[in-house]
């Protein structure tokens, strides 16, 4: 069985550093994994600003969900980081499959 990269203690330390950098009040919760963190902002409208502050520049849009969202991804302090944000650009109506 392959060894899982990283450890939870390092990721937990990463959360402390993350909250110190962006501010505790801006984060609703953080999912902690051995090799990455997932940030859920208190207000999803701040997701893009939080990602920019942390140097996270890659975004993937998910318009087909309700509500749609954008996931910002990148590497921060040797951890993969994912930040939820409001859907960028124009909001498109989600169509149902024809019946």
C-alpha positions in Angstrom: 0.0 0.0 0.0 1.4 3.4 -1.0 2.2 6.0 1.7 -0.1 9.0 1.8 1.9 12.2 1.3 2.1 14.7 4.1 0.5 14.5 7.5 -2.5 16.0 9.3 -0.3 17.9 11.8 1.3 19.9 8.9 -2.0 20.6 7.4 -3.4 21.8 10.7 -0.4 24.1 11.1 -1.2 25.3 7.5 -4.8 26.2 8.7 -3.4 28.4 11.5 -1.1 30.2 9.0 -3.9 30.5 6.5 -6.3 32.1 9.0 -3.5 34.5 10.2 -2.9 35.6 6.6 -6.5 36.1 5.4 -8.3 36.7 8.7 -10.4 34.3 10.7 -13.7 36.2 10.2 -13.5 35.7 6.4 -13.6 31.9 6.7 -16.7 29.9 7.6 -14.8 26.5 7.7 -11.7 24.8 6.3 -11.6 21.1 5.3 -8.3 19.6 6.3 -6.7 16.7 4.4 -3.2 15.3 4.5 -2.1 17.1 1.4 -4.6 19.9 0.8 -7.0 22.4 2.3 -10.5 23.4 1.1 -11.6 26.9 2.1 -15.2 27.9 2.5 -15.5 31.7 2.8 -18.0 33.2 5.2 -19.3 35.1 2.1 -18.8 33.2 -1.1 -18.5 36.6 -2.8 -15.1 37.0 -1.2 -13.7 33.7 -2.6 -12.0 35.3 -5.6 -10.4 38.0 -3.4 -9.2 35.4 -0.9 -7.7 33.3 -3.7 -6.0 36.4 -5.2 -4.6 37.3 -1.8 -3.1 33.8 -1.5 -1.7 33.8 -5.1 -4.2 31.2 -6.3 -5.0 32.0 -10.0 -6.5 28.9 -11.6 -10.3 28.8 -11.6 -12.9 26.3 -12.7 -16.5 27.3 -13.1 -19.4 25.0 -12.2 -22.5 26.7 -13.7 -24.6 23.6 -13.8 -25.1 23.3 -10.1 -27.6 25.3 -8.0 -26.2 27.7 -7.0 -23.3 27.8 -9.5 -19.8 28.4 -8.1 -16.2 28.8 -9.0 -13.5 26.7 -7.5 -10.1 28.5 -7.3 -7.1 26.1 -7.1 -3.4 26.3 -6.6 -0.5 25.7 -4.3 0.1 27.7 -1.2 2.9 27.0 1.4 3.5 23.5 -0.1 -0.2 22.6 0.3 -2.8 22.3 -2.5 -5.5 24.8 -1.8 -9.0 25.0 -3.0 -11.2 28.1 -2.4 -14.9 28.3 -3.1 -16.3 31.5 -4.7 -19.3 32.9 -6.5 -19.7 31.9 -10.1 -17.7 34.2 -12.4 -19.2 35.9 -15.4 -22.8 35.8 -16.5 -25.1 33.3 -14.8 -26.7 30.9 -17.3 -30.0 29.2 -16.7 -29.6 25.4 -16.1 -31.7 23.5 -18.6 -33.4 20.2 -17.7 -33.1 17.2 -20.0 -35.9 16.9 -22.6 -38.6 14.6 -21.5 
